Amino acid sequence: MGASGADYEIVGMGDILVRWVVGEDRFRGYLGNLEEDLRRRITDEVADSAPGDTFLNLVEIKEDGDRIEVIGEFVNYGYFLASRAYPDLKEVIRPVGVSGMIILSEEEGEYTVFARRGEGVAQYAGYLELVPSGGVDKGCALGDGNVDYQVKLIRELYEECGIPPEAVEETTPLALVLDRGENVYDVCCLLRVSSDRDVVRAGLTAGWEYDQPIFVATSDLGFFTKKNHRMMVPTTLGIVEAYRRRIG
């Protein structure tokens, strides 16, 4: 097990493999044990969700030295929405997402990118977060049972920051981090990119999810985090801690 903060846990660090298995039967079994009214309301919530919209739900974590294997099943996104309203579902809804820490190299040193979450987002409005981040859906599933989470992260990088895939020089798995409050596990990576601040600034401000980006020298991460930790997304705190442990 890794280090912990009050709101997050670094489950493990090292190489991360994500795999998927066929699922959802256990959800139907779990729903059968709930009271009829609650079961009906949850079923209605799921039925109202977009057809084919899915998320990867954690089944098991295996650790072998410096390698972490995350095994999940793709589940109707309506179950995630229902878990926000019905806490009874939280024990079986454990979404797997992806988060990145951008590394921009400039003449004076290396920088990473934070952004403040907009007021219209569902979770952590107004909090600082490393970008990019997103969920893992069935579009990431490969036929051999693996999940290509790095492609999803690179896609989020373009959608959120305007940085195209060809600008990504290296993607390195860093840590698996649990947001304890939201019960979400994020596969976190370092993204070394060849881009500049103007591209990132234009990409982030073009969307609705974030406000103006904040560029922080990697050498100043400790000071910046200490100063702002009360208004940082828990997963971001975990990424910063894992990064600082990695570089010593």
C-alpha positions as CSV (number, residue, x, y, z in Angstrom):
1,M,0.0,0.0,0.0
2,G,1.1,3.5,-0.7
3,A,1.0,6.8,1.3
4,S,-2.2,8.5,2.3
5,G,-3.7,11.9,2.9
6,A,-6.9,12.7,4.6
7,D,-8.9,12.6,1.3
8,Y,-6.8,10.4,-0.9
9,E,-4.7,7.2,-1.0
10,I,-1.8,6.3,-3.2
11,V,-2.8,2.7,-3.7
12,G,0.5,1.9,-5.6
13,M,3.2,3.3,-7.8
14,G,4.9,1.8,-10.9
15,D,3.8,0.2,-14.1
16,I,0.0,0.0,-14.4
17,L,-1.9,-2.5,-16.5
18,V,-5.7,-2.1,-16.9
19,R,-7.9,-5.0,-18.0
20,W,-11.6,-5.6,-18.5
21,V,-13.9,-8.5,-17.9
22,V,-17.5,-9.1,-18.7
23,G,-19.8,-7.8,-15.9
24,E,-23.0,-6.3,-14.7
25,D,-24.5,-9.5,-13.4
26,R,-23.4,-8.7,-9.9
27,F,-25.1,-5.4,-10.1
28,R,-28.4,-7.0,-10.9
29,G,-27.9,-9.4,-8.0
30,Y,-27.1,-6.5,-5.7
31,L,-30.2,-4.6,-6.8
32,G,-32.3,-7.7,-6.0
33,N,-31.3,-7.3,-2.3
34,L,-32.6,-3.7,-2.0
35,E,-36.0,-2.6,-1.0
36,E,-38.5,-2.5,-3.9
37,D,-38.9,1.3,-4.0
38,L,-35.2,2.0,-4.0
39,R,-34.6,-0.7,-6.6
40,R,-37.2,0.8,-8.9
41,R,-35.8,4.3,-8.5
42,I,-32.3,3.1,-9.4
43,T,-33.5,1.1,-12.3
44,D,-35.4,4.2,-13.6
45,E,-32.1,6.3,-13.3
46,V,-30.2,3.7,-15.3
47,A,-32.9,3.5,-18.0
48,D,-32.8,7.3,-18.4
49,S,-29.1,7.3,-19.1
50,A,-27.7,7.6,-22.7
51,P,-27.7,4.2,-24.5
52,G,-24.2,2.7,-24.7
53,D,-22.7,5.2,-22.2
54,T,-20.4,3.3,-19.9
55,F,-17.7,3.5,-17.3
56,L,-15.1,1.1,-16.1
57,N,-16.0,-0.1,-12.6
58,L,-13.3,-1.6,-10.4
59,V,-13.4,-5.3,-9.7
60,E,-10.0,-6.1,-8.3
61,I,-6.5,-4.7,-7.8
62,K,-3.4,-7.0,-8.0
63,E,0.1,-5.9,-7.1
64,D,3.3,-7.7,-8.1
65,G,6.4,-5.7,-7.2
66,D,6.4,-2.5,-9.2
67,R,3.5,-3.6,-11.4
68,I,-0.2,-2.9,-10.6
69,E,-3.0,-4.7,-12.4
70,V,-6.4,-3.0,-12.3
71,I,-9.3,-5.2,-13.4
72,G,-12.7,-3.7,-14.1
73,E,-16.0,-4.3,-15.9
74,F,-17.8,-1.8,-18.2
75,V,-21.1,-0.8,-16.6
76,N,-24.0,1.4,-17.7
77,Y,-23.2,5.0,-16.8
78,G,-26.6,5.3,-15.1
79,Y,-25.3,3.2,-12.2
80,F,-22.7,5.9,-11.6
81,L,-25.3,8.6,-11.7
82,A,-27.5,6.6,-9.3
83,S,-24.7,6.1,-6.9
84,R,-24.5,9.9,-6.5
85,A,-28.1,9.9,-5.3
86,Y,-28.3,6.6,-3.5
87,P,-25.4,6.0,-1.1
88,D,-26.4,2.3,-0.8
89,L,-24.7,1.8,-4.2
90,K,-21.3,3.3,-3.2
91,E,-20.0,-0.1,-1.9
92,V,-20.3,-1.6,-5.4
93,I,-19.7,1.5,-7.6
94,R,-16.0,2.2,-7.8
95,P,-15.2,4.0,-11.1
96,V,-11.8,4.0,-12.7
97,G,-10.6,7.2,-14.4
98,V,-7.4,8.7,-15.8
99,S,-5.5,11.8,-14.7
100,G,-2.3,13.3,-16.0
101,M,0.4,15.7,-15.0
102,I,1.7,17.7,-17.9
103,I,5.4,18.3,-18.1
104,L,6.3,21.4,-20.3
105,S,10.0,22.0,-20.9
106,E,11.1,25.6,-21.3
107,E,14.5,27.3,-21.2
108,E,14.2,28.2,-17.6
109,G,13.0,24.8,-16.4
110,E,10.0,22.4,-16.4
111,Y,6.4,23.4,-15.6
112,T,3.1,21.6,-15.0
113,V,-0.4,22.9,-15.5
114,F,-3.2,23.4,-12.9
115,A,-6.6,24.8,-13.6
116,R,-9.5,25.9,-11.4
117,R,-12.6,23.8,-12.0
118,G,-15.6,25.9,-13.2
119,E,-18.7,26.6,-11.2
120,G,-20.8,24.4,-13.5
121,V,-19.1,21.1,-12.8
122,A,-20.7,18.4,-10.7
123,Q,-17.8,17.8,-8.3
124,Y,-15.2,20.1,-6.7
125,A,-16.4,23.3,-8.3
126,G,-13.8,26.0,-7.7
127,Y,-11.0,23.6,-6.8
128,L,-7.6,23.4,-8.4
129,E,-6.8,20.3,-10.5
130,L,-4.0,19.0,-12.6
131,V,-5.0,18.6,-16.2
132,P,-6.1,16.5,-18.1
133,S,-8.5,14.0,-16.5
134,G,-11.5,11.9,-17.5
135,G,-13.3,8.6,-17.2
136,V,-12.5,5.3,-18.9
137,D,-15.3,4.1,-21.1
138,K,-15.8,1.0,-23.4
139,G,-14.2,2.8,-26.3
140,C,-10.9,2.1,-24.5
141,A,-11.5,-1.7,-24.5
142,L,-9.2,-3.8,-26.7
143,G,-10.1,-7.3,-28.0
144,D,-7.4,-9.0,-25.9
145,G,-8.9,-7.8,-22.6
146,N,-6.6,-4.9,-22.1
147,V,-7.8,-1.3,-21.7
148,D,-5.8,1.4,-23.6
149,Y,-6.1,4.1,-20.9
150,Q,-3.2,6.1,-22.3
151,V,-5.0,6.8,-25.5
152,K,-8.0,8.1,-23.5
153,L,-5.7,10.4,-21.5
154,I,-4.1,11.7,-24.7
155,R,-7.6,12.4,-26.1
156,E,-8.5,14.3,-22.9
157,L,-5.3,16.3,-23.3
158,Y,-6.4,17.5,-26.7
159,E,-10.0,18.1,-25.7
160,E,-9.2,20.0,-22.5
161,C,-5.8,21.7,-23.4
162,G,-5.7,21.8,-27.2
163,I,-2.5,19.8,-27.3
164,P,-2.6,17.4,-30.2
165,P,-1.5,13.7,-29.9
166,E,1.6,14.3,-32.0
167,A,2.9,16.7,-29.4
168,V,3.0,14.0,-26.7
169,E,6.6,12.9,-26.5
170,E,6.2,10.4,-23.6
171,T,3.4,9.0,-21.4
172,T,4.7,7.4,-18.2
173,P,2.4,5.6,-15.6
174,L,2.9,7.1,-12.2
175,A,0.4,5.9,-9.6
176,L,-3.0,4.5,-8.9
177,V,-4.7,7.1,-6.6
178,L,-8.0,6.7,-4.8
179,D,-10.3,9.7,-4.1
180,R,-11.8,8.5,-0.9
181,G,-14.7,10.9,-0.8
182,E,-15.9,10.1,-4.4
183,N,-14.7,6.4,-4.3
184,V,-13.0,6.9,-7.7
185,Y,-9.7,5.3,-8.6
186,D,-7.5,7.2,-11.1
187,V,-4.7,5.8,-13.2
188,C,-2.3,8.7,-13.1
189,C,0.4,9.4,-15.7
190,L,3.1,11.9,-16.5
191,L,2.7,13.5,-19.9
192,R,5.8,15.0,-21.4
193,V,4.7,17.3,-24.2
194,S,6.3,19.6,-26.8
195,S,3.9,22.6,-26.6
196,D,3.8,26.1,-25.1
197,R,1.7,28.0,-22.7
198,D,-0.3,29.9,-25.3
199,V,-1.6,26.6,-26.7
200,V,-2.6,25.3,-23.3
201,R,-4.1,28.7,-22.3
202,A,-6.3,28.8,-25.4
203,G,-7.4,25.2,-25.1
204,L,-8.4,25.4,-21.5
205,T,-10.3,28.7,-21.7
206,A,-12.2,27.5,-24.8
207,G,-14.1,24.9,-22.7
208,W,-16.6,25.2,-19.9
209,E,-15.0,22.9,-17.4
210,Y,-12.0,25.0,-16.3
211,D,-11.0,28.6,-15.8
212,Q,-7.6,30.2,-16.7
213,P,-4.7,27.7,-16.3
214,I,-1.9,28.2,-13.7
215,F,1.6,27.2,-14.7
216,V,3.8,26.0,-11.8
217,A,7.5,25.1,-12.0
218,T,8.0,21.5,-11.0
219,S,10.6,22.7,-8.5
220,D,8.0,24.8,-6.8
221,L,5.3,22.1,-6.5
222,G,5.9,21.6,-2.7
223,F,5.4,25.2,-1.9
224,F,2.4,25.6,-4.3
225,T,0.7,22.5,-2.9
226,K,1.2,23.5,0.7
227,K,-0.2,27.0,0.0
228,N,-3.3,25.7,-1.9
229,H,-3.9,22.2,-0.6
230,R,-7.3,22.9,1.0
231,M,-8.7,23.9,-2.4
232,M,-7.1,21.1,-4.4
233,V,-8.9,18.0,-5.8
234,P,-7.8,15.0,-3.7
235,T,-6.5,13.0,-6.8
236,T,-4.3,16.0,-7.7
237,L,-2.8,16.0,-4.2
238,G,-2.0,12.3,-4.6
239,I,-0.4,12.9,-8.0
240,V,1.8,15.6,-6.6
241,E,2.9,13.4,-3.7
242,A,3.6,10.5,-6.0
243,Y,5.6,12.7,-8.4
244,R,7.7,14.1,-5.6
245,R,8.4,10.6,-4.3
246,R,9.4,9.5,-7.8
247,I,12.0,12.2,-8.3
248,G,13.3,11.9,-4.7
